[in-house]
Amino acid sequence: MEYWHGTCPICDQGRLFITLNDDAGELFLLCEECESAWRTPEEIDVRSHHGFEGAKIRRANSAEIESFGWSRYTLNQVE
């Protein structure tokens, strides 16, 4: 199962998927369409992008979302 939080303010099309940066050991939001990224849902803004280039990333699972404390955010599921 995959989880997302809102729509991208940059392209207005893509869903912001909860993504794990395995290299840094942190979650971030990644647009499925334009690949814009943000560190947290509070930082979603057209001016504050997050870089992840070169990092090993993947979609976060429910256990990882819970352990990072992100379950407090409104999340949508894709099966």
Secondary structure by P-SEA (a helix, b strand, c coil): cccccccccccccccccccccccccbbbbbbccccccccccccccccbbbbbcccccccccaaaaaaaccccccccccc
